[in-house]
Amino acid sequence: MSKVPADLKYTKTHEWLRTLPDGNIEIGITDHAQHALGDLVFVEVPETGRALKAGEPCGEIESTKSANDLVAPVSGTVRARHDELEDSPDLVNSDPYGEGWIFEVETDPATLDGQLAALMDADAYRAMVGA
Protein backbone atom coordinates (compact mmCIF):
# COMPACT_ATOMS: atom_id res chain seq x y z
CA MET A 1 0.00 0.00 0.00
CA SER A 2 1.25 3.49 -0.86
CA LYS A 3 2.25 5.97 1.83
CA VAL A 4 0.21 9.19 1.86
CA PRO A 5 1.50 11.62 4.53
CA ALA A 6 -1.29 13.64 6.12
CA ASP A 7 0.65 16.92 6.21
CA LEU A 8 1.04 17.28 2.42
CA LYS A 9 -1.16 18.47 -0.44
CA TYR A 10 -1.59 16.38 -3.60
CA THR A 11 -2.45 16.79 -7.27
CA LYS A 12 -4.44 14.63 -9.66
CA THR A 13 -1.20 14.13 -11.59
CA HIS A 14 0.48 12.63 -8.46
CA GLU A 15 2.72 15.45 -7.31
CA TRP A 16 2.95 16.29 -3.60
CA LEU A 17 3.58 19.69 -2.00
CA ARG A 18 5.03 20.63 1.37
CA THR A 19 5.08 24.20 2.72
CA LEU A 20 8.56 24.89 4.11
CA PRO A 21 9.32 27.15 7.10
CA ASP A 22 10.58 29.89 4.74
CA GLY A 23 7.24 29.88 2.88
CA ASN A 24 8.57 28.15 -0.23
CA ILE A 25 6.86 25.04 -1.54
CA GLU A 26 8.78 21.76 -1.90
CA ILE A 27 7.51 19.45 -4.63
CA GLY A 28 7.98 15.80 -5.52
CA ILE A 29 6.01 12.84 -6.83
CA THR A 30 3.99 10.55 -4.62
CA ASP A 31 4.82 7.08 -3.40
CA HIS A 32 1.89 5.82 -5.47
CA ALA A 33 3.36 7.42 -8.62
CA GLN A 34 6.87 6.08 -8.10
CA HIS A 35 5.47 2.57 -7.52
CA ALA A 36 3.41 2.81 -10.72
CA LEU A 37 6.36 4.11 -12.74
CA GLY A 38 8.86 1.54 -11.51
CA ASP A 39 12.59 2.14 -11.44
CA LEU A 40 13.32 5.75 -12.38
CA VAL A 41 16.17 6.31 -14.81
CA PHE A 42 15.89 10.08 -15.42
CA VAL A 43 14.34 13.13 -13.76
CA GLU A 44 14.33 16.44 -15.66
CA VAL A 45 14.22 19.13 -12.98
CA PRO A 46 13.09 22.68 -13.91
CA GLU A 47 15.80 25.33 -13.96
CA THR A 48 16.24 27.73 -11.04
CA GLY A 49 14.58 31.06 -11.84
CA ARG A 50 12.04 29.54 -14.23
CA ALA A 51 8.52 30.91 -13.92
CA LEU A 52 5.93 28.14 -13.61
CA LYS A 53 2.20 28.16 -14.19
CA ALA A 54 0.04 25.70 -12.26
CA GLY A 55 -1.13 22.79 -14.38
CA GLU A 56 1.57 23.11 -17.03
CA PRO A 57 4.43 20.65 -17.64
CA CYS A 58 7.74 21.77 -16.14
CA GLY A 59 9.91 18.66 -16.39
CA GLU A 60 9.88 14.98 -17.15
CA ILE A 61 10.22 11.73 -15.25
CA GLU A 62 11.36 8.61 -17.07
CA SER A 63 11.32 5.06 -15.81
CA THR A 64 12.06 1.70 -17.31
CA LYS A 65 8.33 1.59 -18.17
CA SER A 66 7.42 5.06 -19.46
CA ALA A 67 8.07 8.79 -19.65
CA ASN A 68 5.71 11.23 -17.95
CA ASP A 69 5.44 14.98 -17.59
CA LEU A 70 6.19 16.58 -14.26
CA VAL A 71 3.36 19.10 -13.84
CA ALA A 72 3.67 22.33 -11.85
CA PRO A 73 1.13 22.09 -9.03
CA VAL A 74 1.33 25.81 -8.21
CA SER A 75 2.37 28.97 -10.00
CA GLY A 76 5.59 30.63 -8.96
CA THR A 77 9.34 30.74 -9.54
CA VAL A 78 11.72 27.80 -9.12
CA ARG A 79 14.01 28.70 -6.20
CA ALA A 80 15.86 25.41 -5.67
CA ARG A 81 16.27 22.17 -7.55
CA HIS A 82 17.47 18.78 -6.42
CA ASP A 83 20.45 18.43 -8.75
CA GLU A 84 21.50 15.15 -7.14
CA LEU A 85 18.62 13.51 -9.03
CA GLU A 86 20.61 13.88 -12.26
CA ASP A 87 22.98 11.14 -11.08
CA SER A 88 20.63 9.39 -8.63
CA PRO A 89 17.02 9.43 -9.91
CA ASP A 90 16.44 6.33 -7.77
CA LEU A 91 16.22 8.64 -4.70
CA VAL A 92 12.64 9.27 -5.79
CA ASN A 93 11.97 5.52 -5.59
CA SER A 94 13.69 4.99 -2.26
CA ASP A 95 12.43 8.11 -0.41
CA PRO A 96 9.76 9.99 -2.42
CA TYR A 97 8.77 12.30 0.46
CA GLY A 98 12.29 13.03 1.71
CA GLU A 99 15.52 12.72 -0.26
CA GLY A 100 13.44 12.27 -3.42
CA TRP A 101 12.10 15.85 -3.45
CA ILE A 102 12.44 17.41 -6.91
CA PHE A 103 12.29 21.21 -6.66
CA GLU A 104 11.14 24.21 -4.61
CA VAL A 105 8.93 27.06 -5.74
CA GLU A 106 8.48 30.55 -4.37
CA THR A 107 4.85 31.60 -4.75
CA ASP A 108 2.99 34.85 -4.28
CA PRO A 109 1.85 34.82 -0.62
CA ALA A 110 -1.36 36.60 -1.67
CA THR A 111 -2.39 33.67 -3.88
CA LEU A 112 -0.82 30.75 -2.01
CA ASP A 113 -3.82 29.86 0.15
CA GLY A 114 -6.09 29.79 -2.90
CA GLN A 115 -3.63 27.66 -4.85
CA LEU A 116 -3.31 25.16 -2.00
CA ALA A 117 -7.08 25.05 -1.48
CA ALA A 118 -7.46 23.83 -5.07
CA LEU A 119 -5.36 20.74 -4.27
CA MET A 120 -6.27 17.49 -2.51
CA ASP A 121 -5.61 16.66 1.10
CA ALA A 122 -4.34 13.20 2.06
CA ASP A 123 -7.83 11.70 2.47
CA ALA A 124 -8.94 12.87 -0.98
CA TYR A 125 -5.72 11.60 -2.57
CA ARG A 126 -6.07 8.21 -0.83
CA ALA A 127 -9.63 7.96 -2.16
CA MET A 128 -8.48 8.83 -5.70
CA VAL A 129 -5.74 6.17 -5.79
CA GLY A 130 -7.63 3.59 -3.75
CA ALA A 131 -5.06 3.55 -0.95
C-alpha positions in Angstrom: 0.0 0.0 0.0 1.2 3.5 -0.9 2.2 6.0 1.8 0.2 9.2 1.9 1.5 11.6 4.5 -1.3 13.6 6.1 0.7 16.9 6.2 1.0 17.3 2.4 -1.2 18.5 -0.4 -1.6 16.4 -3.6 -2.5 16.8 -7.3 -4.4 14.6 -9.7 -1.2 14.1 -11.6 0.5 12.6 -8.5 2.7 15.5 -7.3 2.9 16.3 -3.6 3.6 19.7 -2.0 5.0 20.6 1.4 5.1 24.2 2.7 8.6 24.9 4.1 9.3 27.1 7.1 10.6 29.9 4.7 7.2 29.9 2.9 8.6 28.2 -0.2 6.9 25.0 -1.5 8.8 21.8 -1.9 7.5 19.4 -4.6 8.0 15.8 -5.5 6.0 12.8 -6.8 4.0 10.5 -4.6 4.8 7.1 -3.4 1.9 5.8 -5.5 3.4 7.4 -8.6 6.9 6.1 -8.1 5.5 2.6 -7.5 3.4 2.8 -10.7 6.4 4.1 -12.7 8.9 1.5 -11.5 12.6 2.1 -11.4 13.3 5.8 -12.4 16.2 6.3 -14.8 15.9 10.1 -15.4 14.3 13.1 -13.8 14.3 16.4 -15.7 14.2 19.1 -13.0 13.1 22.7 -13.9 15.8 25.3 -14.0 16.2 27.7 -11.0 14.6 31.1 -11.8 12.0 29.5 -14.2 8.5 30.9 -13.9 5.9 28.1 -13.6 2.2 28.2 -14.2 0.0 25.7 -12.3 -1.1 22.8 -14.4 1.6 23.1 -17.0 4.4 20.7 -17.6 7.7 21.8 -16.1 9.9 18.7 -16.4 9.9 15.0 -17.2 10.2 11.7 -15.2 11.4 8.6 -17.1 11.3 5.1 -15.8 12.1 1.7 -17.3 8.3 1.6 -18.2 7.4 5.1 -19.5 8.1 8.8 -19.6 5.7 11.2 -17.9 5.4 15.0 -17.6 6.2 16.6 -14.3 3.4 19.1 -13.8 3.7 22.3 -11.9 1.1 22.1 -9.0 1.3 25.8 -8.2 2.4 29.0 -10.0 5.6 30.6 -9.0 9.3 30.7 -9.5 11.7 27.8 -9.1 14.0 28.7 -6.2 15.9 25.4 -5.7 16.3 22.2 -7.6 17.5 18.8 -6.4 20.4 18.4 -8.8 21.5 15.1 -7.1 18.6 13.5 -9.0 20.6 13.9 -12.3 23.0 11.1 -11.1 20.6 9.4 -8.6 17.0 9.4 -9.9 16.4 6.3 -7.8 16.2 8.6 -4.7 12.6 9.3 -5.8 12.0 5.5 -5.6 13.7 5.0 -2.3 12.4 8.1 -0.4 9.8 10.0 -2.4 8.8 12.3 0.5 12.3 13.0 1.7 15.5 12.7 -0.3 13.4 12.3 -3.4 12.1 15.9 -3.5 12.4 17.4 -6.9 12.3 21.2 -6.7 11.1 24.2 -4.6 8.9 27.1 -5.7 8.5 30.6 -4.4 4.9 31.6 -4.7 3.0 34.9 -4.3 1.8 34.8 -0.6 -1.4 36.6 -1.7 -2.4 33.7 -3.9 -0.8 30.7 -2.0 -3.8 29.9 0.1 -6.1 29.8 -2.9 -3.6 27.7 -4.9 -3.3 25.2 -2.0 -7.1 25.1 -1.5 -7.5 23.8 -5.1 -5.4 20.7 -4.3 -6.3 17.5 -2.5 -5.6 16.7 1.1 -4.3 13.2 2.1 -7.8 11.7 2.5 -8.9 12.9 -1.0 -5.7 11.6 -2.6 -6.1 8.2 -0.8 -9.6 8.0 -2.2 -8.5 8.8 -5.7 -5.7 6.2 -5.8 -7.6 3.6 -3.8 -5.1 3.5 -1.0 
